[in-house]
């Protein structure tokens, strides 16, 4: 065989190999998304973003629900270690229903501060999860823990990419998209619904998840009382209690959908947007990666 012919055959082999490699790469499914929701207390992440978390999890994406405090004073009748243990277990049970991962840090409820140590904790959490999306509170809120968690998550929106900040945990190569959960506070500026998520098809699952957080749902956390407990269906009547809870969350998520109907129409179109009953909505933080609408549709592929 001539050298020229051999060379042509060799190049054909290389070309076929490259085509086969390209076809294999094209057939590979995209990497699952990784989402971390960072709340101040053991219920914030689940209450504020649990529906979206369920939708991501059902599509095979990885979602982590984090509480920066242990919730040890978040009840009208009990406190301390027993309450912290109880609330951690509630988060784990809710995550099992939602298909997510749960982590509760052992910092006292009501004592979370915007320190360098806590900035590093949040930076490491985001890096360790290799997050594509980070969700948290806006940094103005009635509760100091909420405010300070929101503030430090904003700080992390830059620091997660800085190699020599927390060098023990490798920096992210690309900044995640940072989102805020909704609230009704007006100053310094009101919440802006940049993206709205329909919950109708996962609403019952969200109710099943928050049902597991009895200290905060049925017992109302710090707002509870003996009188309130007497008004509830008995604990043994699970169906009646869930019906009571469902009605409460229908009002909550229904009001969210009504308040942000324009955002639902934008994302789902006129007909479906007007028909959606329940929703969660998020605001894009101007720090971190700045997503386009097309980016958001890829990050929220529901």
N, C-alpha and C positions, 0 to 999 in steps of 0.2 A: 504494500500500500504506500502510495506517495506521501511525502511529508505534508504536501498541501491538502490532500484529501483527509489525512488524519487530523489536521488542524481544524478542517471544516466540521468533521464529526465531533471533535472535542467541544467546539463552540456550540454545536447543536445540543450536546449533552448538558452543557452549562445552562443554556437557554431553557431547556425543558425543566431542569432542576429549579431554576429561578421561578418559572411559571408555576410549578407544583408548590413551591414555598409560598408564593403569593396567594395561590388558591387556598392553601391551608390557613394562612393568616386571615384571609377574607372570611373563612368559615368560622373562625374563632369568635365566640360570643363576646360582647363588650364586658369589661371588668365590672362586677357589681359595684354600685355606688356605696359610699360609706358616709353615714350621717351620725352626728353626735348632737344630742339635745342636752343643754346644760342649764339646769334649774337650780334655784336656791334651796328648795326644800323637797322632801320626799313626797311629791305629788305635782309639783310645778311642771316638770317635763311631760308627765303623763296627761295632766289636765289640758295643757296648752297646745301640745303637738301630738297627742296620742293617736288621733285619727290619721294624720299624715304618716306617722310611724308605722301604723298597721298597713297602709297602702304600699309603702316602700318594702316592708318585710314580706308581704305577699308576692312581690315581684322578685324576691330573692336578694334584695339589697340588705346591707348590714346596718342596723340602727342601734345606737347605744343611748340609754336614758341615764343621765347623771344627776345626782343631788349633791350640791357642795356642802350641805349641812346634814346633820343626822335627825333633825326634826324633834329634838328631845324636850322642847317646851310647847309643841304645837297641839295642845289638847287642853280642854277645860277641867279635866278631872285627874289625869295622870301626867307624869313627867319623868325626866331623867333616863337612866339606862333602860328600864323596861319599855318606855315609849320609843326610844331609839331603836331597840331590837324589833319592836312591833312594826314600826314604819318601814324599816329595811325589808322585813319579810313581806309587807304589803307591796312594796315596789317590785320585789322579785316575782310575786304572784301575778301582778299586773303585767309585767314583762313577759311572763310565760304565755298569757292570753294573747298579747300583742305580737309575739314572735320576735321580741327585741332582747337586748342585753341590758343589764341593770348594774349600776354602781352607786353606792351611797358613801360619801366621805364622812369621817368621824370628826366633824367640826361642830361645835355647839350651835344650835339654832339661836338666832338673834345676835350672834357674836362674830359673824363673818365680816372681815375687814379688808379694805383694798390695799393689801400689803404686797411687797415684792415676793414674799414666799407664796402667797396665793396666786399671784400672776404667774409664777413658775408652775404651780400645780395645774392651772388651766392650760397653759402652753403645752405642758407634757401630755395632758389628757388628749388634746387635739392632735398632737403629733403621733402619739401611740396608736390612736385610732385611724391615722392616715385619712383624716376627714376630707371629703369633698364639700360637705355642707355642715355648717355649725349654726345651731339655733339657740337663742337665749332671750332673756328679758331685755327690754329697752332700759337704758341706764337712768331713767327717772320713773319712780314708782312709789307707792305708799310705804313699802317695806324696805328698810335699809339693806337687808340681805339681798333682795331683788336688785336694788340699785347697784350695789357693789359687785355682784356677779356680772351684771350687764356691763359695768365699767371695765372690769378685768377681761371679759371676753372681747370687748372692743380693743383693749390694749393688745391682746393676743393676735388680733387680726393683722398686725404687722410682725410681732415677735416670733410667730411660728415659722417664719422663713429666714430668720437671722441665725446663721450657723453657730455663732459663739455665745448665744444666749441659751442657757440650759444645754450645753454641748454634750451632756450625757444621753440626750434623746435626739436622734438625728432630725435636723430641720426639714420641713416640707419643701419640695421643689416648686410647688405651685400653691398659691394662696387659695384656701377654700372660699366659697361663697358664704357670707355671714348673714343670717336672717334674724329678725326680731319677732317675737310673738306679740299678739295684739293686746292692747289695753285701751282704756278710755281717758287717759290723762291728756290734758290739753296744753300744758306748758312744759318745756319751752316750745314744743310744737306737737300737734296731735298725730296719732298713729296714721300711717299711710299704707293702705292695702295694695302692695305691689304684686302680690300673687295670692290667689284664692284657690282652696282645695275643697272640692265637693266630698262630703262624708257620707252621703246617703247609704251607699252600699256597705260601708264599714261601721255605721253608727251603732248597731247592736253590739258589735264586738268591742267598740270603745266603752259602751255602757258595762259590758261584762268585765272589762279591765278595771274601770274605776270602782266597780262593785267590790273588788278585792281590797280597796283602800278604805275600809270601813271607818277608821278613826277620823278620816277627813270628809267622807261622804255622809254616812248615816249619823255619825256622832258630831259632825260639823267642826272638828278641830277645836280651836280656841273659842269659837262662837257657840259651842254647844251648851247644853244644860240638862238637868233632870227633866224639866218640863218638856223640852224638845224630844227627849228619848221616849217619853210616854206617848207622844203623838205618832211615833213611827209604827209601822207594822211590826209584829213580833219577830225576833231574830230567826226563829224556827221556820217562819213562813217566807222562804226565799223568793218565791214567785211574787208575792205581794210587795216585798221590799224592792225587788228589781223593777217592778212596775212603777213604784213611787220614784225610784232613782231615774228611770227612763223619762218620766214626765219632767223632772227637774232639768235633765240634760237636753231634752227637746227644746225647752225654753231657752237654755243657754246657747246651744249651737244654732237654733233657729234664729235667735236674735242676731247672732254673728252673720248668718247668711243674709238676713234682711238689711242689716246695716251696711254690708259691703256687696250689695247686689250688682253694682256697676262692675266691680272687679270680677265677679263670677261670669257676667255676660262677656266681658273681655276675653276670659280664658276658655269659656265653654261655648260661646256663641249665644245668640239671642234666645232661641227656644229653650235650650237646655239650661242656660244660665238663669232664666226666670223661673224654671221649675225646681231647681235645687232647694232642698229643705234645710240641710245642715252643712255647715262649713267651718273650716279653720283658715285663717288668713295670716300672711306674714309680710313684713316690711324688709326690704333689702338694706342692709347696713352699708353706708357709703365707704366704709373701710373694707379691707379684704378685696377679693376679686370682684370686679364690676360686671355682672352678667347682663347679657342682652335677653330679650324675651325668648329668643331661640335657645339660648343657654338654659334658661329656667325651664323650658319645656323638656329639655333633655335631662335635667336634674330632677324634674318631677314628672316622670313619664306616665302619668295617669290622667 
